[in-house]
Amino acid sequence: MPFLVTSFGRPFSVAGLGNKMQEWIADAGLSGRSAHGVRKAAGALLAEAGCTEHEIMVVLGHANPKTSAIYTRSANRWKLARKAMEKMARQNIL
């Protein structure tokens, strides 16, 4: 069952969804951005929220969890860096 449907309750065509995404992007004040960029941002936000690779995979429609791993790997690196800096701060190293 499609998640996004037209005002007529039917699934978008590929071109129709692309056009609608551009409309939504403009309405959100994100002109100059692409649907792909918005999708990548969603992946990053999902990973930062603690979603697993498989959860991100399902939301973004990836066929392979390795694609979603890009987002979780990046989010995990930030978390590790933050923890390391907190440890350094407790030791008065900074």
C-alpha positions in Angstrom: 0.0 0.0 0.0 1.5 3.4 -1.0 2.3 5.8 1.8 2.1 9.0 -0.4 -1.0 9.3 -2.6 -2.4 12.1 -4.8 -5.4 14.2 -3.8 -7.4 11.5 -5.7 -6.1 8.8 -3.3 -4.0 7.1 -6.0 -0.2 6.4 -5.9 2.0 9.1 -7.5 3.7 8.4 -10.8 7.5 8.8 -10.6 7.3 12.2 -12.4 4.2 13.2 -10.4 5.9 12.5 -7.1 9.0 14.4 -8.2 6.9 17.4 -9.1 5.0 17.2 -5.9 8.3 17.0 -3.9 9.6 20.1 -5.6 6.3 21.9 -4.6 6.6 20.7 -1.0 10.3 21.7 -0.9 9.4 25.2 -2.2 6.5 25.5 0.3 8.9 24.6 3.1 11.2 27.5 2.1 13.9 25.1 1.0 14.2 26.3 -2.6 17.4 25.1 -4.3 17.2 21.7 -2.6 16.4 18.4 -4.2 14.1 15.6 -3.3 17.3 13.5 -2.9 18.8 16.0 -0.6 15.7 16.0 1.6 15.7 12.2 1.6 19.4 12.1 2.7 18.6 14.6 5.4 15.8 12.3 6.6 18.2 9.4 6.7 20.6 11.4 8.8 17.9 12.5 11.2 16.6 8.9 11.6 20.1 7.7 12.4 20.7 10.5 14.9 17.4 9.6 16.5 18.8 6.1 17.1 17.0 4.2 14.3 18.6 1.0 13.1 19.9 0.3 9.6 16.9 -1.8 8.9 14.5 0.8 10.2 16.1 3.5 8.0 16.1 1.0 5.1 12.3 0.5 5.3 11.5 4.2 5.7 13.8 5.3 2.7 13.0 2.2 0.6 16.6 1.0 0.4 17.0 -2.5 -1.1 20.2 -3.2 0.8 21.0 -2.4 4.5 24.5 -1.4 3.5 23.0 1.8 1.9 21.4 2.7 5.3 24.6 1.9 7.1 26.0 5.1 5.7 23.7 7.1 7.9 24.1 5.0 11.1 27.9 5.0 10.7 28.0 8.8 10.4 25.7 9.2 13.4 27.7 6.7 15.5 30.9 8.6 14.7 29.4 11.8 16.1 28.2 10.1 19.2 31.6 8.5 19.8 33.3 11.9 19.3 30.9 13.6 21.7 31.6 10.9 24.3 35.3 11.2 23.9 35.2 15.0 24.3 33.1 14.6 27.4 35.7 12.3 28.9 38.4 14.7 28.1 36.5 17.5 29.7 36.1 15.5 32.9 39.8 15.0 33.0 40.4 18.7 32.6 42.4 17.9 29.4 40.8 20.7 27.5 
